[in-house]
């Protein structure tokens, strides 16, 4: 072994007594293994050494394994993406990396990827360049291509290798959805060749694979037939239709470019190699990808808000078994906790438990796991479990006096060090805490509906809130796999503060005669997941009215909103609001989009939300603009490909300034 390999920082390379080379990836000073410039350079040195040793008959095989406890290779180092601004810079980055993976694939001795933990993106592309892949059955072992979520596709010949390893259906579905697959699912479609129980079995299994000269099985005849042109065209049309039902091509072009490439060149390895780079490079350099990479960084920023990681709650008690309270308790159980559920009405608790069971079946699947989850969701109408709980969440009606009374009774029973929280959507924490013995220890935990889908939870603190309790609240949110955002106590906090004016503006336009369908389509065209009128119905018109009063932005009495609420037409939950609702969906009338400037209307509607986002930062309700953008994206679904409302506004202003500058230059 050359002396140079003794000085590696991110890798370790040894050859054992049996002649098996072991390359251990353990990126220095990082919790995750990601592929960046230095890891690639050092990997190149290892591959060169292994290639020479293989040619001389000095090694029998090469095994790639991780020195981290929870990841093999979690992808490319996204921080280095920002250095690539142009198509040519992207190509210059790709070329040596592709050459290196091809070199691994062409080694004359068996090359084994021994996978435990995350194997994602560039990591999975790396694994596919190996001849044989072994993965652990551990729950934390996940494989996938999340590239479409960053506005790109696999770029290290991962499209080619995955299609010709797993077949078109398995590979394309994995790439188009961006989902992380459990190792058993990855094996079932052919991305993994062998499973072992735990990481302790990996080395032994890898050793046997090398000594036996194992390689992945070739594609079956059926999968080969699916690569022929008639089958590819049929598959591509189905994929295009399914993808278009979820995202728009002008907003998210990456999956559509991937489908086009597969349809045209899926049976030609040579053309796929060339076209993958031709597709990847402009996508990587695009504004959409830059913005989606920004969203990824914002999600990491929220993780940093997690606070006191020493706080590891195991039991939660929820007071109020309505839709929100019951779903919060159920989600805590899905996350591995024990949850007790209290309500004055035992039937309400049972309804919540039955609703939870549907969630458990969907998420946990196996009967044993579902039964165990139901056992952890405890009906507790009298609140007997309050003294055992690490976190107590009040989730009752949004009436100040009622909340104050309930929280005061809870405080007397809770154990020292437990977190007391209210799931208020708009009331100030200082007002709710009046009458408590320790008012500074009350925090807000504002969940969003539906709890199972919405990733954000606002952790609300007052001017004098106990910082330790706030940090514990954030740690609890992270513990249940949600993103915590610390928000100062103010009417509406962040999400409702920016959403309510946006919905009220749309409601006012509707009252002035504009069709609800037109307003909603304009927002959808902008990139919102749902239009403001439909969203109002989903949230509940009574809740919208209440928030509007707190923020002092309610339309005049006697208007459409007031009339609907007074008549009990509260939206989706009553089957009638601005829309009639049938089978959980709004009944919408068709209209001719050519009769309206939907692009302009969408920008006008969202201007209200953008302006409120800026005000929230100025008023220090959140710490900075990045956190405001993160909260609005993950709390409202603001078009991710635009990078957040404040970032989008800055980009617009910069673009306008650049255009003026160019115009002035041209006139001179």
N, C-alpha and C positions, 0 to 999 in steps of 0.2 A: 504493500500500500504506500502511495506517495506521501511525503511529509506534509504536503499541502492539505490533505484530508484530515490531518490531526488538528488543523486550525479552523475547522468549520464552526460557525456560530449557530446555525439553525438546524443542522443535521448531524447525526452520528453515523459512522460507517464502520462495520466490523465484519470480518469473515470468521465463522466458527470452525470448529475442528472437523466438521463434516463437509466443509467447503461451500456452505451456504452464506451468501452475503446478506447482511441485514442493514438496511438504511432506515434510520429512525428520525422522523420529522418532529422537531421540538423547537418551534420558533422562539428565539431568545427574547425574553422580557415581554412576551405576549401570552394571553390566556388561550388564544385560538391560533391554530395553524392556518395561515392564509398564504397564497402564492403571490409573492411580490418579486421585485428585481433581485434582491440578494438570495432568497430561497431558490429561485430559478437558477441563478449562477452557480450556487453550491450544488444543486441537483445535477447540473450539467457536469460538474467535476466528478460526482459520484458515478454517473452513467458512463462517462469516459473511462473511469477506472474499471468499472464492471465489464465494459465492452472489451477492454484489453485483456482482463483476466479470463473472460469467457473464451476469447479467441485462443488463449494459451492453455485452456483447459484447467485453469486454477480455481474456478468456482463452478458449482453445479447449478446455481440459480440465484435469483435476487428477490428479496422480500422487502416491500415498503410497509412500514408500520408506524404508528404514532406514539410520541412520548407524552401526549396530553391525555388526560383521563376522560375527556368528554367529546373529543373530535379527532377525526383522521385528517381531513383537509376541508375546511369550511368554505372554501371558494377562493377567488382571487382577492387580493388586497384592494378593496374599493377605494382606499385613500390614494392609491397611485393612479386610479382612473382619471382623476382631476387634472393630471399633468398632460393628458392627451386631448388636445383641442381640435385637431383636424383629422381628416380621413387618412392622410399619409402618416401622421404620428401613430395612429392606431395600427396601421399595417406594419410599421417598424417595430411595434411592441409584439405583435402577433407572430411575426416570422420566426424569430429564434425559439419562441415557446413551442410553436407547432413542430419545428425541426427536432426539438428535444423529445417531445412525446413520440414522434415518429421513430426516433432513435431507440426509445424504450421498447416500442412495439416490435422493432426489428432485431432486438437482442436474440442471440442464438440459444440462450439458456432460458428456462422457465422464469417468468416474472410474475410474482404474486402480490396482490394488494390485500393486506390484512386489516380489515376495516372495523373500527369500534368508534361510535359517536357520529358526528355529522360528516357526511361526504357529499358536498354540494357544489353545484356550478363547476368551476374549474377543477375542483377536487374530484368530482365524478368523471370529468373528461380525462383527468390524469389516471384514475382507476381503470377506465375503459381502454387506455393504451396498454395496460398490463394484460398478461395472457390469461389470468385467472383471478377471480375475486371471491374472497371469503369475508363474511360479515357476521357480527354477533347478533343474537336475537334480542339484545337489550333494548328497552323502550327508547333509550336515547340515541340509538343508532338509526339515523335517517339518511336517505339518499334522494337526490332530486336535482332538477335544473331550475332554479328560481330566476333565471335571467330575464324572462318576459316581464317580471315585476320591476326590473330595472330598465325596461325599454330596449332590451337587446336579445340576442339568441346566443346559444353556445358558440364560441369562436375558435376553439382549439381542436377543430374537427370532431367535436362532441356530437353534432347532428349526424354526421356520417357514421361514426362508430356506434352510437346508440341505436340507430335504425338498423344497422347490419349486425347488431348483437342481440337486440330485444325484438326486432321486427317493427314494422311501421306503426301498428296500433299502440303497442306499449310505449315505444319511444316517443312518438309524436304527442300522445296524450300527456306523458310526463313533462315534455317540454312546453306544451301549450298551456297547461294548467299552472305550472310552477310549483306544484305541490311537493311536499317532502314525504317520501314513501317509507313506511316501516320496512325493515330488512326482509321480512317474509314476503311482502308484496313485491319488493324489488326482485327477489328470487323468482317469484311466480311468473314475472314477465321476461326474465332472462338477464337483467342487469347484474345480478349476483349469481355466482355459481354454487356456493356452499354456505350453509349456516352453522354456527357453533353457539353453544349456550351462553358463554361469558367471554370477556376479554382474556381470561386466564387460559382459555382453550385455543386462542388464536395462534400462538407461536407453534404449538404442537401440530395444529392443522396445516399451517403454512409450510412447516418442515416436510410433512408428508406429501403435500401438493408438489413441492419442488422435487423431492426424491422420486415421485411417481411421474414427473413430467406432465402434470395436468394442464389442460387448456380448455377454454370455453367451448361448449358444443357449437357446431355450425348452425345456422338458421335452418329451421324445419322447412320442408317442401311447401307447406301452406303459407308460411311467412314469406318465402321467396316468391311465391305466386302473387302475393299482395304487393310486391314491388314492381310488378309488370305494369305497363302504362294504363291499360283499361281499369285495373283495380285501383291504381294510384289516383286516377281522375275521380273515381267514385268516392274514395276515402277523402280526398282533398275537398270535394264539394260538401261532404258531411261535416268535416272539420271547420270549414269556412262558415257554414250555417250556424253551427254550435258556438263558435267563437263570436260571431256577429251578434248573437243573442245576449252576449255578456258585455262586450266592449265595442266601441266604434273604431273603425280603421283609421280615421283621421286623428283620433285621440291617441290610440295605441297601435301603431303600425307593425310592431315587431312580430306578433303571432301570425299576422297575415302574410308578412314577407317569408316567414318560415314555411307556411303552407304552400305558398307559390313555389318556393325552392324545391320542396319535396315533390310537388306535382310534376315539375319540369325535369328534375334531374335525380330523382330518388333511386333509380336503378344504375346510376353511373357514379362510381366512387371518384373517378377523376374529375368529373364536372362538379360534384358535390364539394370537393375540397376547394376548388376555385371559387364557386359561387358562395360558399359559406363566408369566406372572407369578404367578398364583394357586397354581401348583405350586412355582415356584422359591422364593418368599418363605418359606413355612414350612419347606421343606427347609433353606434357608440358616440359619435360626434354630434348627434342631434340634440336639440333643446329638450325634447321629451325625455330622453335618457338622462340628461344632466339633472332635470327636475325630479325624475323618479329616484335617482341616486341621492339627491338631496333629501327626499322623503325617507329613504332608508337611514340616512344619518340622523334625521330628526327622530326616528323611532329609537335609535341608539341613545340619543340625547334624553329621551323620556326614561329609558332604563336607568340612566344615571340619577334620576330623581328618586330612585327606590329607597333612599334614606337608610335607616338603621337595619343593616343586614343581620345584626345579632338577634333581632326580634323575629322569632319563628313561631307564629301562632298556629295552633292545631285545632282549636275549637272556636266557632263563631256562633253567636246567638242573634237571631233576627226577630225584631218585634214588628208585626204586620205581615200577614200572609197573602196580601193582595198580589197583583201581577208582578210588581217590582220586587217586593220583599220576598215572595216565594221564589222568584227567579234568581235573586241574589244568593239565597240559601242553597238552591240547587247547584249554582255555578261553583260555590265554595266546595260542595261535595264532589263535583266533577274534578276539582283541583286537588282532591285528596284529603280534604278537611272533614271534620265532623260539624254538622250544623243543626242547631235546635231552632224550631220555628214556633213563635208565639202569636196568638191572635185571640180575640174575644170570642170569635166564632169557630168552633172546632171543624165545621164543614168547610170553612175557608182554608184551613190548614190541609184538610184531606184533598181539596181541589188542587192546591199547590203541590202536594206530594204526587198526585197522579200526573200533573203537568211535568213535574220533575222526572218522573219515570220515563216519559217519552224522550226527554233530553238524554237520560242515561243510556237508553237503548241505542240512540243515534250515535252517542260519543263513545260509549264503552263496549257496546255490542254483545259481548259474551254474557250469558245469563248469570254466571257466578259473580262477575264484576258488577252487573246491574243490581243483583240482590244485595251485595255488600254495600253499594252506594245507598240503596233504600234504607238499609239498617243504620247508615250514618246520618240520614235525614230524619231527625227526631221531632215528632209532634209534642209540643210543650205549651199547651194553652195557658198554664199558670206561671210560666217563667221560672220553673225550678232549676233550670240549667244556667241561669244568669251567673251565679257565683263561680261556675266552672269555666266560663267563656274567657278567651283571650281578647276577643273583639266582640263588641255588642253594637249592632246597627239598628237604629230606629228607622222604620220605613213605612210610616203611617200617613194619614191624610195631611196635606200641606196647609195645616191651620196652626198658627203660632201657639195659641193657648193650649191646644191639645198636645202638641209636641212637648211643650214645656212641662206639662203635668206628667206625661209618660216618662220623660227622661229623668225627672226628679225622683220618681219611684225606682227606676233602674239603678241610679247612682247609689242608692242605699244598700243594694244587694251585690254590686259588682266587687270583684277581688282587686286588691292593690296591683297597679301596673297594667291592668286591662285597658283597652282602648274603647272609649265611648264615642260613637259617631252617629250623625243624623244624615239620612239620605235626602236632604232637602234639595230642591231644584232651583230655588231662587231666594229663599229667606236668609237674612244675615245671621251668621253664627252667633254674634254677640247678642242679638235679640233672643234667639232660641235658648242661649245659655243662662239667661237671667233666671235666678231662683235656684240654680245649682250651687252646691256647696263649693265645688271647684270649677267655676265656669271656664277657666283658661284651659282645662283639659278636654273640653268638648271640641271635636273637629267635624267637618263635613266629609262624607264620602258620597259623591254624586255619581251614581251609575246611570247609564243610558239604555234605553229600550230599543231593540231586544238585548238583554244582558249578555246572552251567549255569543252574540255577534259583534257588539260594539267594543272596541279594544280599549277605549279611554275611560278612566275614572278620575274625576276632579277631586283632589285632596284639599279641602278648604280650611283655611286658618284665619283667625281674627287678628286684630292688632296685637293683642297680648297673649295669643295662644302659646301653650307650652311647646317648644320646638321639639322636644323629645317625643311627645305624643304625635305631633305632625309627622315626624320621621317614621314612627312606628306605623302610622296609617299608610304611608307610602310603601313601607316594606310589606304590609299586608296585601296591598293591591298587587305588588309584584309577585307575591307568594301565590296568588290566584291567577297568575298569568295574564294580568291586565297591565296597561301602561298608566302609571300615576303622573298626574300633572298638579303641582302645588299651585293653588290659586288663592289670592286674597279674598276675604269676605267682602262682597259688594253685590248689589242687586243683580241677579242673573249670572254672576260669576263670569266665566269666559264663554262657554258654548251657548247658553241661552241668551246671554247678552248680545252675541252677534247674530244668532239665528232669529230671535224674535222680531227685530226691526226688519230683517229681510222678508220674513213671512208677512208682516203687517203691510209692508209696501206692496207686496203682491196682492194681498187681500183688498187693499184700497184700489188698486188698478182693476181688480175683478169687479168691485162694487161700481166702478166708473164705466163698466160695460165690456171689459176685455174678457174673453172666454178663459175659463180656468185651464182648459187644455192647451191654449196658446201660451199662457204664462209658464205652465209646467214644461212644455216642449222647449221653450227658450232656455230654461235652466238646464235641461238635459243636453241640449246642444252645446252649452257652455262646458259641460262635463260633470254636472252634479248628479249624484246617484238617484235623486228623486226631485220632482218639482216642488215649489214652495206651497202650492195649494194642496196637493196630495199629502205632503209632509204635515201640513196643519191638521188634516183629517186623521193621519196616523198618530200624531202626538196626542190629539184630543182637543177639541175646540174649547172645552172648559179650561183645560190647562193653559192653552194659548192665551185665553182671556185673563186668567189669573196672573200669568207672567207679564202680560201687557200692562196690567194695573200696577204691578210692583215696579216695573221699569218706566211707568207713566207714558206709555206709547200706545194705549188702546185707542181704537177708532171710536168715533162718537156713538153714544147709545142710539139704538134704533137702526143701526146698519146691519149688513148681512150677517156678520159674526154674532152680534148681539141677538138678532132674531133667531138664528139657528140654535144658539145655546139656550135661549129662553124656551124654545119648543122641544128641548131634549134631544136635538139632532147634533150629537157631539163628535161625529166623524166615524171612523172605521169601527169603533167599539159598539156603536149603536146601529150600524148599517146605513147611516145617512149623515152626511155633513155637507160640504160643498159638492161632493160627489155622492151618488148612490153606490153602495158597496155590495158586491155579489161574490160569494165564495172567496172572501178575503181580498178581492181586487176591485178597484174603482171602475165604474162604468163610464167610459169616456166617449164623447162625440168626435167624429172625424172633422177635420178642417183642412183647407188648402194652405200649405205652408208658404206658397208663393204670394199669398195675400199679406204676408207679414215679414218684417225684417227681424227674424228670430235672433240673428247674431247681435244686432244692436240692442234688442230687448233684453237678451241674456246679460250683456255687459251692464246695462242699466240696473237690472235687478240685483246683480251681485255687487254693484258699487256700494250699496248700503252695507252689506256684510263686510266688505273690505275696509270701509271707513270706520266701522265699529271695531274691527280688529286693531286698527291703528290707535284708536282711543284707549282700548284696553291696555296697550303697552304704555302709552303716555301716562295713564292713571296708575301704573305699577300694579295692576291686578295680576299680571304674570311678570316674570323677571325680565324677559327680553322678547324681541320680535321672533326669534327662532322658536321659542316655546309657544308663542301665540300661534304661529303657523302650524306647529305640531298639534296643538290642541284643536284647532279648527279642522285640520285634515282628518284626524283620528276621531274627533267628536261629532263632526257634521258630515264627513265624507266629501269635503271640498275637493274638487277635481285634482287628484294627486299629480297628474302629468303637468299641472301648472305650478307645482312646487310650493303651494301655500298662498294665502291671500296677500300677505304683505310682500312676499318675494315676487309674486305675479305683478303687483302694482309697481314695484321698483323696476322690474324688467320692462314693463310698458313705458315707464317714464324714460328709462335709458334708451329704449328703442326709438322713442319720439325725439329725444335729444340727438341721437346719432343721425337720424334722418334729416333733422334741421341742419346739423353740421355738414352733412354730405350735400344738401341742397345749396348751402352757402358756398361750399367749395366749388360746386359745379357752376354757380353763377359768376364766380370770380374768373 
